Amino acid sequence: MNGDEQVLRGRVYGADHDHPGPRPDRCYAELVGGPLDGLLLDIAGWSREEADAGVALSTELGRFGTGGRATHGPRPGDPDRFDWTGDLP
């Protein structure tokens, strides 16, 4: 794990930099693999269909740099983890 990855671990994707950690009143899935590995994704209020569809999250850390997106989908049998499926421009 490099320094950038350590900084991201345990933080919530898209959270305020002053309050990057998880909140007890929210529900999270861990992002596993790819450029956002270790971040938490707030999925509170998501329907099963929304979660099953997966996500494409903006990141400049991926293969396509600024403007790129990292795609993640729920791990079969473990909906608390979203596995990386690739990068998009």
Secondary structure, 3 states (H helix, E strand, C coil): CCHHHHHHCCCECCCCCCCCCCCCCCCEEEEECCCCCCCEEECCCCCHHHHHHCEEEECCCCCCCCCCEEEEEEECCEEEEEEEEEEEC
